[in-house]
Amino acid sequence: MGEEGMRILEVHNSTVPCLPGKPVTLDRCRFCAHSRYFEVHGRRMPSPARAYCSRSGATDEVDLKSVTRVWCDDMVSEGYRSIMSIIS
């Protein structure tokens, strides 16, 4: 568990352990409703999904090749949930 009860997921080979035995690529994770922050070069950046869903859209482009950790608020093991179902 991490800050504010969020899970902090370590990146390995451009994937994060979304659920046990279920890795998700960062390209997909950036569109997940549960992703809160991406860590790039030691700096926490808002997830592109969160920025889009909050209508602020105010986030810098996330360099997925440089992401080392992802803060995730999925505390009930729902797994990947696309923001497309929220915004459509």
N, C-alpha and C positions, 0 to 999 in steps of 0.2 A: 504494500500500500504506500501511496505517496501523499503528497500535499493534498489537503482537503478531501482525503479518502479516495483520491483517484489512483488508478493503476498506472505505474510508469513502465512502459514497455520498451525493452532494449531492442535495437535494430540489428538484425543479422542477415546478411545477404539481401538487403533491401526488403526484408519482411519483418513483421512483428507478430508475436504469439497472441493473436486475437482471442482465441479459446485454446485450451490444451489440445495439442495435436492439429490445430487449425491455423496455420500461418496465413497472414494476409499481406499482400504487397503494399508498399507505401503509396503507390499510384492509386490503389483502391482505398486505402485507409484515409487518404486526404478527402474523400467524399463520404466518409462515415459520420453519422450524426453523433457518435460517441467521442470522436477525436476532439480534444480541447486545445492542445498545444503540440508543436513539433520543436525539438531542440536542434538548432543548427549552429555549429561553432560555439557551443556553450551558451547560446542565447535562445530563450523561449519565445517562439512566435505563435500567434493565434493560428489555429487550424484553418485552412481555406474553407472547410465546410462550415465552421462556426462563424467565420466572417461573413460568408454568404447568407447563412440562415438568419443572422442578426440584422441583415439588411445594411450593415455598415459597409461591407465589402472592403473595409480598410485593413488590408493586410498586404505585406510585401509578398512577392512570389516566393514560395518555399522551394529551395533547391533540394529536391528529394535525394540526390546523391550524397548530400552532406548531412542528412538527418541521422542523429545518433539515438534519440529517444522520442517516444510519443506519450503524452499524458492522455489517458483514456478514462472516461467517466462511466463506463459500462460495469457497474458493480453487481449486476444480477445475471451475468453470463448470457446476455442476449446475443452477443456476437455482432458481426458487421450489419449495419443498418444504413442503407443509402439515403443521402439527403434528398434524392430525387423523389422519394415517396412523400417527403415533407413539403417540397416546393411545387409539386405538380397539382 
